[in-house]
Amino acid sequence: MRHTNTDKAQNIKVIKDENAPETPEILAQALIQIGKGFDSLMKSQLTQRALITLLLDMPDVRTSRVSRSDIELVLNNLPKLTSYYIKKN
């Protein structure tokens, strides 16, 4: 059986403490805040190209050899983050 990224994403469980995993509400709020923060960033005067350049210049990114295409993939999919994981009532 072949696992897709969607399969992996649906099985994510965030645990800071084995006895007290994060609640879905806390995770949902974090995703909403990330989405809003990214929206604000993209509405600023900083272009996506400039953001990629800045990220590639970060020491941790350089040493981990994160590629430009990986960064572009994340940036292109961040706007979908909230709609993908958060169901509105």
N, C-alpha and C positions, 0 to 999 in steps of 0.2 A: 504494500500500500504506500502510495506516495503522499507525503504531507505537503500542503501548500502553506504559504505565509498566512493565509486566512485561518487555517487550522491552528497554527501556532499562536496567532493573535487571540483567538477565542479561548485559549487555555492558559492565558497569563494569570498568575496569581502573585500579588505583591505582598511580601511578608517581611516586616521589620522585626517581628518577634514571633517565633514559632507558635506561641500560645495565643497570640492576638494579631491575626492577619488584618490588613487594612480592610475597612468596610467598603462596599461598592459606592456608597455615598461620598466617602472621602476621595476615592479614586475618580469618581465622576467630577467632583469639584476641581480636582487637580487638572484633569483633562480640559475642563472648561477654561480654567485660568491660563493654561498653556495656549489654548486656541486664541483667547482674547489677546494675550501678550504677543503672539505671532502676528495677529491681525494688525495690532498697533505698530509693530515693527515694519511690516510691509507697507503700511500707509505713510511711513516716515520718508524722508528724502534718501534714505539708504537703499540702493538698488540691490537686487538679488546677486548680481555679479560682485558688488562690493562686499556684501555679506559673506559670500563664498570665499573671497580673497582673505577677508579677516579671519574666518574660521580656519582656513588652510594654514594661516600664519601662527595659529595658537600652538604653543610648545607640545601639548598633549596630543593634538591632532597630527602634528608633524612626526612625532615619535611613534604613533600608532599606525601611521601610513594610511590614514583614511583618504580615500580618493575623492576627487572633485565630483565624479559621477555619483558616489554615495551621498555626498552632501546635497547635491542637486535633487536626488531622489527623496531625501528626507524633507527638504524645503518644499518640494512640489507636492508632497503628501500631507504636510502639517495642516493645511487648510481643511482637509477632509477628516482630521482626527476626531473632532467633536461629533460630526454627523455619523461617523463610522461606529463609534463606541457608545454614544449617548442617545438613548431613546427619549424623545419628548413626550410628556403625558398629554 
